[in-house]
Amino acid sequence: MTGPVVIGLDGSPGSMTAAWWAAEEATRRQVPLLVLHSWTTQPLDAPIPQEAGAKQRYGQDLLQRTEAELLHRHRELRVTTELVPDTAARMLLDRSEDASVLVLGSRGLGSTASFLLGSISLHVLGLARCPTVTVRAGDPAVEAGWDHPAAADRDEVVVGLSTAGPEGDPLLEFAFATAESHGVGVRVIRALPRLHTVRLASPEHADERGESEEHTLLAATVAKWHGNFPDVAVAEQVVTASAGHALLAAATRSRLTVVGRRRHPSHLTWKLGPVAHAVLHHAPCPVAVVPHD
């Protein structure tokens, strides 16, 4: 994954926190950062004859200020800014073809610490061709930097697999690459609904034997990626619980939580599953949605 990290900036607190995360990620991956702003979607209370010009001036100023701030934080960062006349969703989806990571911001909901994702974000998450990360406004570890005490307990990248097999490879590749760049471990979680385990002739041993089989399959799936990233510590976890609950429980120690969604052949068809929705709206850390076949 050598393409740029791409961040869509609209000037909101969520997008600024996301820009800080994106700059850190680009620096760690040693790839360029591309900061985009769609001036056509920026609301301003300007007279109609001046509306387009006012929006463009606002966007250019926003990009210049953001670039200066990011370079102050990361002097070695290679950053490019671009003012785009296209809609935000189309702009981001077009760039997802060549990006290594696409980054979006979201607003928090106060005491519930949950994400507020608008229609643009959900549309992009459902159709982007590359991994897409949402970052919550006010995340103290992101805003203060990963050397801050607020980040001390975030020592894992958590990845949830819906099945142990090749379709999980894109998620594992992204999780291991991110963990390696951050110097943390990977926790791979395979959650089994109780009905999945009750399938053998001896009901009293069904859960135990079902989990044993899944452990074997999961270990084989993870082994290849551990071989490619031997310096990354790995924990494999098979649990009998809902995937959403299992991932949210693990997310309290997570630097990034990784979930998957299936690719769709048409740009008119997209869907995020219930697990992705639960994690996106309630995880206290950045969340990556990785497309897979």
C-alpha positions as CSV (number, residue, x, y, z in Angstrom):
1,M,0.0,0.0,0.0
2,T,2.1,2.9,-1.3
3,G,-0.7,5.3,-2.4
4,P,-1.3,8.5,-0.4
5,V,-3.3,8.9,2.8
6,V,-6.2,11.0,1.7
7,I,-8.2,13.2,4.1
8,G,-11.4,15.1,3.3
9,L,-11.5,18.3,5.2
10,D,-14.5,20.5,5.8
11,G,-13.3,22.6,8.8
12,S,-15.4,20.9,11.4
13,P,-13.7,19.7,14.7
14,G,-14.1,16.1,13.5
15,S,-12.3,16.7,10.3
16,M,-9.5,18.5,12.0
17,T,-8.9,15.6,14.4
18,A,-9.1,13.3,11.4
19,A,-6.4,15.4,9.7
20,W,-4.1,15.0,12.7
21,W,-4.6,11.2,12.5
22,A,-4.1,11.2,8.8
23,A,-0.8,13.2,9.1
24,E,0.5,10.8,11.7
25,E,-0.4,7.8,9.6
26,A,1.2,9.1,6.5
27,T,4.4,9.9,8.4
28,R,4.5,6.4,9.9
29,R,3.8,4.7,6.5
30,Q,6.2,7.0,4.8
31,V,3.7,8.0,2.1
32,P,2.3,11.4,1.0
33,L,-0.7,13.0,2.6
34,L,-3.3,14.6,0.3
35,V,-5.7,17.0,2.0
36,L,-8.9,17.7,0.0
37,H,-11.6,20.3,0.4
38,S,-14.9,20.4,-1.6
39,W,-15.8,24.0,-1.8
40,T,-19.2,23.2,-3.3
41,T,-20.4,21.5,-0.1
42,Q,-19.2,24.3,2.3
43,P,-22.2,26.3,3.6
44,L,-21.6,30.0,4.0
45,D,-24.0,32.9,4.5
46,A,-22.9,34.9,1.6
47,P,-24.9,36.9,-0.9
48,I,-25.9,34.8,-3.9
49,P,-23.6,36.7,-6.5
50,Q,-20.6,36.2,-4.1
51,E,-21.4,32.7,-2.9
52,A,-19.1,30.7,-5.1
53,G,-16.2,33.0,-4.6
54,A,-16.7,33.2,-0.9
55,K,-16.7,29.5,-0.6
56,Q,-13.6,29.1,-2.6
57,R,-11.7,31.7,-0.5
58,Y,-12.9,30.0,2.7
59,G,-11.7,26.6,1.4
60,Q,-8.3,27.9,0.2
61,D,-7.7,29.6,3.6
62,L,-8.7,26.4,5.4
63,L,-6.3,24.3,3.4
64,Q,-3.4,26.7,3.9
65,R,-4.0,26.9,7.7
66,T,-4.3,23.1,7.9
67,E,-1.1,22.5,5.9
68,A,0.9,24.8,8.1
69,E,-0.4,23.2,11.2
70,L,0.3,19.6,10.0
71,L,3.8,20.5,8.8
72,H,4.5,22.1,12.2
73,R,3.6,18.8,13.8
74,H,5.4,16.6,11.3
75,R,8.3,18.4,9.6
76,E,9.1,15.4,7.4
77,L,5.5,15.1,6.1
78,R,5.0,15.3,2.4
79,V,1.6,17.1,2.1
80,T,-0.4,18.3,-0.9
81,T,-3.6,20.3,-0.7
82,E,-6.3,20.6,-3.3
83,L,-9.5,22.6,-3.6
84,V,-12.0,20.5,-5.5
85,P,-15.2,21.7,-7.3
86,D,-16.8,18.3,-7.1
87,T,-19.1,17.0,-4.3
88,A,-17.4,15.7,-1.2
89,A,-18.6,12.1,-1.7
90,R,-17.6,11.9,-5.3
91,M,-14.3,13.6,-4.6
92,L,-13.4,11.0,-1.9
93,L,-14.7,8.0,-3.8
94,D,-12.7,9.0,-6.9
95,R,-9.5,9.3,-4.8
96,S,-10.1,6.0,-3.1
97,E,-9.1,4.2,-6.3
98,D,-5.4,5.1,-5.7
99,A,-5.3,5.8,-1.9
100,S,-3.7,3.5,0.6
101,V,-6.1,4.9,3.3
102,L,-9.1,7.3,3.2
103,V,-9.8,9.3,6.4
104,L,-13.1,10.8,7.5
105,G,-14.0,12.8,10.6
106,S,-17.1,12.3,12.8
107,R,-18.7,14.3,15.6
108,G,-19.0,12.8,19.1
109,L,-22.3,12.7,20.9
110,G,-21.3,13.9,24.4
111,S,-21.6,11.4,27.2
112,T,-22.5,8.5,25.0
113,A,-19.1,8.8,23.3
114,S,-20.6,7.5,20.1
115,F,-20.0,8.6,16.5
116,L,-22.3,10.7,14.5
117,L,-21.9,9.8,10.8
118,G,-23.7,11.8,8.2
119,S,-25.0,10.6,4.9
120,I,-21.8,11.5,3.0
121,S,-19.6,9.5,5.4
122,L,-21.9,6.5,5.3
123,H,-22.0,6.6,1.5
124,V,-18.2,6.8,1.3
125,L,-17.7,4.0,3.8
126,G,-20.0,1.8,1.8
127,L,-18.4,2.3,-1.6
128,A,-14.7,3.3,-1.1
129,R,-12.2,1.0,-2.9
130,C,-9.6,1.3,-0.1
131,P,-9.6,1.0,3.7
132,T,-11.5,4.0,5.1
133,V,-10.9,5.2,8.7
134,T,-13.3,7.3,10.8
135,V,-11.8,9.4,13.6
136,R,-13.9,10.9,16.4
137,A,-13.7,14.6,17.2
138,G,-12.1,15.1,20.6
139,D,-10.2,11.8,20.7
140,P,-7.6,12.7,23.2
141,A,-5.0,10.2,22.0
142,V,-5.2,11.6,18.5
143,E,-5.3,15.2,19.4
144,A,-2.5,15.0,21.9
145,G,-0.3,12.6,19.9
146,W,0.5,8.9,20.5
147,D,3.3,9.8,23.0
148,H,0.8,11.4,25.3
149,P,-0.4,9.4,28.5
150,A,-3.9,9.4,27.0
151,A,-2.6,6.8,24.5
152,A,-0.6,4.7,26.9
153,D,-3.2,1.9,27.2
154,R,-3.9,1.7,23.4
155,D,-1.4,-1.0,22.7
156,E,-3.2,-3.1,20.1
157,V,-4.8,-3.0,16.7
158,V,-8.1,-5.0,17.0
159,V,-9.5,-6.8,13.9
160,G,-12.7,-8.7,13.7
161,L,-13.1,-11.5,11.2
162,S,-16.5,-12.8,10.2
163,T,-15.0,-16.0,9.0
164,A,-11.6,-17.7,9.2
165,G,-10.4,-17.9,5.6
166,P,-9.0,-16.0,2.6
167,E,-11.7,-13.3,2.7
168,G,-10.1,-12.0,5.9
169,D,-6.8,-11.4,4.2
170,P,-7.4,-7.7,3.3
171,L,-8.4,-6.9,6.9
172,L,-5.4,-8.8,8.3
173,E,-2.9,-7.1,5.9
174,F,-4.2,-3.7,6.9
175,A,-4.2,-4.5,10.6
176,F,-0.7,-5.9,10.6
177,A,0.7,-3.1,8.5
178,T,-0.8,-0.5,10.8
179,A,0.3,-2.3,13.9
180,E,3.9,-2.6,12.6
181,S,4.0,1.1,11.8
182,H,2.8,2.0,15.3
183,G,4.9,-0.6,17.2
184,V,1.9,-2.3,18.7
185,G,0.4,-5.8,18.6
186,V,-2.6,-7.2,16.8
187,R,-5.6,-8.9,18.4
188,V,-7.7,-11.0,16.0
189,I,-11.2,-11.7,17.2
190,R,-13.5,-14.3,15.7
191,A,-16.9,-14.1,17.4
192,L,-19.2,-17.1,17.2
193,P,-23.0,-16.8,17.9
194,R,-24.1,-19.6,20.2
195,L,-26.2,-21.2,17.4
196,H,-23.0,-21.6,15.3
197,T,-21.5,-23.9,17.9
198,V,-24.5,-26.1,18.5
199,R,-24.1,-28.3,15.5
200,L,-22.5,-31.6,16.6
201,A,-24.0,-34.9,17.8
202,S,-23.0,-34.4,21.5
203,P,-24.7,-31.1,22.6
204,E,-22.8,-31.0,25.9
205,H,-19.5,-30.7,23.9
206,A,-20.8,-28.7,20.9
207,D,-19.5,-25.3,22.1
208,E,-16.1,-26.6,23.1
209,R,-15.5,-28.6,19.9
210,G,-16.9,-25.8,17.7
211,E,-14.5,-23.3,19.3
212,S,-11.6,-25.7,19.0
213,E,-12.2,-26.1,15.2
214,E,-12.5,-22.3,14.8
215,H,-9.2,-21.8,16.8
216,T,-7.4,-24.1,14.3
217,L,-8.9,-22.3,11.3
218,L,-8.2,-18.9,12.7
219,A,-4.6,-19.8,13.6
220,A,-4.0,-21.0,10.0
221,T,-5.5,-17.8,8.6
222,V,-3.4,-15.5,10.8
223,A,-0.1,-17.5,10.4
224,K,0.6,-16.2,7.0
225,W,0.3,-12.6,8.0
226,H,2.3,-13.1,11.2
227,G,5.0,-14.6,8.9
228,N,5.0,-11.4,6.8
229,F,5.1,-9.2,9.9
230,P,7.2,-11.3,12.4
231,D,7.9,-8.4,14.7
232,V,4.2,-7.8,15.4
233,A,2.9,-9.6,18.5
234,V,-0.4,-11.5,17.9
235,A,-3.3,-12.6,20.1
236,E,-6.0,-14.8,18.6
237,Q,-9.4,-14.9,20.3
238,V,-12.4,-17.0,19.6
239,V,-15.4,-16.1,21.7
240,T,-19.0,-17.1,21.9
241,A,-20.7,-13.7,21.8
242,S,-22.0,-11.2,19.3
243,A,-19.2,-9.8,17.2
244,G,-20.3,-6.2,18.0
245,H,-20.1,-6.7,21.7
246,A,-16.7,-8.6,21.4
247,L,-15.1,-5.8,19.3
248,L,-16.5,-3.0,21.4
249,A,-15.1,-4.7,24.6
250,A,-11.7,-5.0,23.0
251,A,-11.8,-1.4,21.5
252,T,-11.0,0.2,24.9
253,R,-7.4,-0.9,24.5
254,S,-7.4,-0.4,20.7
255,R,-5.3,2.1,18.7
256,L,-7.5,1.2,15.7
257,T,-10.4,-1.3,15.3
258,V,-10.7,-2.9,11.9
259,V,-13.9,-4.3,10.5
260,G,-14.8,-5.5,7.0
261,R,-17.5,-5.0,4.4
262,R,-18.1,-6.7,1.1
263,R,-17.3,-5.0,-2.2
264,H,-20.2,-4.3,-4.6
265,P,-19.9,-4.2,-8.3
266,S,-22.2,-1.3,-8.7
267,H,-21.8,2.3,-7.3
268,L,-25.5,2.3,-6.7
269,T,-25.4,-0.7,-4.3
270,W,-23.8,-0.6,-1.0
271,K,-24.4,-1.8,2.5
272,L,-22.6,-1.7,5.9
273,G,-23.4,-4.7,8.0
274,P,-24.7,-4.5,11.6
275,V,-21.3,-5.2,13.1
276,A,-19.7,-2.4,11.2
277,H,-22.5,0.0,12.2
278,A,-22.2,-0.9,15.9
279,V,-18.4,-0.4,15.9
280,L,-18.5,2.7,13.8
281,H,-21.0,4.4,16.1
282,H,-19.8,3.2,19.5
283,A,-16.0,2.4,19.5
284,P,-13.9,4.9,21.5
285,C,-11.1,4.7,19.0
286,P,-10.6,5.2,15.2
287,V,-12.3,2.6,13.1
288,A,-11.2,1.2,9.8
289,V,-13.7,-0.3,7.3
290,V,-11.8,-2.6,4.8
291,P,-13.5,-3.8,1.6
292,H,-13.1,-7.5,0.8
293,D,-14.5,-9.9,-1.8
